[in-house]
Amino acid sequence: MATPGHMNWLVDSGERQVSACGREIEIWELNPQDDAQILADWARHFRAHYITDADLPFMAGGTGLGHSDYLRTILFPDAKVAPGPSLRSGDFGEIIVADFIEYFLGYWCPRELRYQDRWNRNDSTKGCDVIGFKFADEDNPGPADELFVFESKSGMSASGANRLQDAIDDSIKDRLRESMSLNAIKRRFFDRGAIGDARKVERFQNQADRPFRRINGAAAILDEVVCAETNLGATDGAAHFNQENLRLLVIRGPSLMKLVHALYERAADEA
């Protein structure tokens, strides 16, 4: 699968910090450019998480709304009324992390179902934020297969919170949520008749009988001003149940909330 153009704007800064528990914190930078074609492609990619372009005409039909207004008022989180804006930033963070593990790390990351099955546009989807799967040999499951469970927290305005610590603390809860999240993904594939994909998820539902490697991740997607004010070195993952396989990631960028709203607007206007 070709890497989307917007991923060229996400680059490794080369900067690393060390957490209080001695783990490396990777610092990546997101620096979008004024490229109309890449922005249009990114908006289309973003919109596809909520609905496919093939399904949009039917779903908007009968509502009395054009495609753009249907997306703005029924599917996309509200731009102004709380908790819509925070949900927008949260969804954006999850999606960019999913892009990161799929296009940079090579995991299969079937994340669209997480948003397409959302009943309330202003209510976040429960369960693990991002789940990726990797098979050493798809025809012969083995212990080298990997399950990557990532928690993502966005911080696009000053709050005084350490969002990377929040992501770690939430990741600890994934020990309980993982089985339910895998079941939900499997069920969604099963309901759509995608039995092959459901079986790929099923491979990771019983580690005792079918061993695999579990990796956990915690990511903070931060406006560069918020990032500068965050003491990342105070972040502590010592209490994490999988601390030996815990990846810590920060993605920072300028005026991220402005970017988030612009991306939603373009995704609606160009539908």
N, C-alpha and C positions, 0 to 999 in steps of 0.2 A: 504494500500500500504506500502510495506517495505521501511524503511528509507535507502537510499544509504550509503554505507560504508564511503564515503568521508565526510559525514556530522558528523561523529564521530570526525573529525579533526577540526570542528568548535565548539568552546566552549565559554561559558560565562566567561569572565575574572573575573567577580565580581566587576570590577572597574566601577564607575559611575562618570560622571562629570555633572555640572549644566550649562545650557546655560545662556546667558545674559537675556533671557526672563523667566528664572526660570524653564525650562523644563529639565527633566532627559535625559542624553545622555548615552545610553547603549554601553559598549565597549566589543566586542566579538573578539576572536582570532582564526585565521585560521593557523593551523600548520600541513601541510601535512607531511606524513612519507614515508619512502622508502618501500612501500608495493606494489609489482607489480600487484597483483590481484585487489586491490582497485583502483589503478591508471588506470588499464585497464577498469574497470567498470565505473569509472568517465569519462574517455575519450569517452566511448560508450554513456553514458548519455549526455555528452556535444555535441557529434556529432549528436545525435537525434534531437537536437534543429534546426539543419540546414537541415537534411534529414533523413528519416528512412532508416535503413539498407535494408529493403525490397524494397525500391524504388531506392536505389543507383545503382544496376546493370543496370536497364533500363535507368536511367538518364545519367549515364556515357557512355552507349552504343552509338556508332556513333560519339563520340568526338575524338576517337583515343587515349584517355587517360585512364590510369589505375585508379582505385578508388582513390588512394592516390593523384595522380596528379590532378584529377578532383576536389577533395575537396580543394586542395591548390590553384588552379588557377581559379576556377569558383565559388566556394561557400564560402570558408573561407576568411575573410579579409586578405589583404596582410601582410606578416610578416615584411616587411621592408619599402615599399613605403607608404608615408603618403597619406591619414589618416589611413591606414590599422592598424598600431600598436595601435593607440589610440582607434580605433573601436574595436579591439580585447579586450583591457582592459575594455572598456565600456560594451561590450557584456558579458564578464566574470562577471563583477560586477552585472549586471542585473540578470544573471542566478543564481548566488549564493544567491542574495536576494530573488529571486523566490523560490529557494530551502528552504531558511530559513522560509518563510511564509507558504510554503506548508507542509514541513516535521516537523517543530518545532511548528508552530502555527495552523496547521490544516485547512488551506484554500485550496480550489480548485483553482489551478493556471495554466490555459491552455496557457502556454507561447510559445510553439514551433511554433505556427502559425506566431508569430511575426517575426521569423527569416526565416522560410521556404518560406515565400512569398516575401522575399527581392529580388528585381530585380538586384540591383547593390551591389556586395559584399563589396565595399568600401564606402557605403553610409548608414548611420544609419536609422533605422526604426523610423518613426515619431509617435507621440502620447505618452500616458502615458507609463512609462518604465515597470512597473509590476502591474498587477491587480489580486487580489485574491477575491474569493467569499466564503461565509460561510452561510449555511442554518441551522437555528435552527430546522426546520422540512421541509425536502425537498418536502413533499407532501402538506404542507400547509404554503405557504410563509407568513411571518409576520414581524412585526417591529424589532424583535430581529435578523433578518438576517443582515449580514455585508458585506459591500463592502470595500476592503482595496486597496488603490491606493498609490503605493510607487514610489518615484523617487530615482534613484541611480546615484552616481557620483564616478568615480574611480580616484585615485591619486597615481600613481605608480612611479613617479619621481618628484623631487623637482621642484616646480613652484611658490611657495609663496602664492598660492591660498588656501582658506579654502573651501575644497570640500564639507563639510557638509553644509556650508552656500549656496554654489552653488546648492546643492540638494534641500534645503528649497526654495530658490528663484525659482527654476524650478517647484517645487511642487505647488507653488502658481498659476502657469499657468494651472495646471490640472483642475481648476474650469471650464475652457473653453474646455480643451482637452478631458475631461472624456466622454462626450456624443459621440464624434467622435470615441474615442477608443473603447467604448462598441459597437458602430455600426459596426466598422471594425471587431471585434472579432465575433460578431453575423453573419456578412456576410460571413466570412471565414468558420464558421461551416455550415451555410446554403448551401454554394457552395459545400461542401463536403458531403451533405446529412445528416449531424449530427443534425437533427432537435431538438432532446432532449437537446443537449448541447446548441443550439441556444436559446431555450426557457429558459434555466437556466440563460443565460446572459440577455435576455429580461426582466426578473423579476426585474432588477436593472435600467431600462431605464426611469422610471417615478416615482420618489420618492414622488411626490405630491399625486398620487393615490395609490401607493404601498409603504408605508413608510419602511425604513430600516435605519440601522446605518452606517454612512460613517466614515471611519478611513483613515487618510493620514499618509504617512511615508516619511522620508528623510534619505537616507543612504549614507555613504561615505565608500568606500572600499579602504583602504590605505596601502601602504607599511609601515612597522613599522618605518622606518626612516622619511618618510613624516609625519606620525602620530605624532611622537615626536616633530616635528617642527611646528605643527599646534596648534594654540590657540583655542581649541574647546570651551572654556568658553566664547569666544567672539561671538559665534554663536547666532543669534537672529531670532526667529520665530514669533515675536510679530505681524508681518504684515500678517501672514498666515490666510486665511479665516476660517480654521478649527483648530485653535490652541489648542482648548480644547481636540481635538482628534488627536493630532499630535505626532507620535512616531519617536524618533531620534535614529539612529543606526550607530555605527562605527564598521567596520570589519577590523582588521589590521592583517598583517602577514609579514613574512620575504621574501625578494626577490620575490615579487608577480609577477612582469613582467616576470621574468625567469620562474615562474610556469605557467603563462598564455601561453607563447610560447611553453613550453614543453607539455602542455595539448593539444594544437592545433596539434602539431607534432605527438603525440601519437594517437590522434583521426584520423589523416590522415593515418599514417603508419599501423594502426591495422584495417582499414576498409576492 
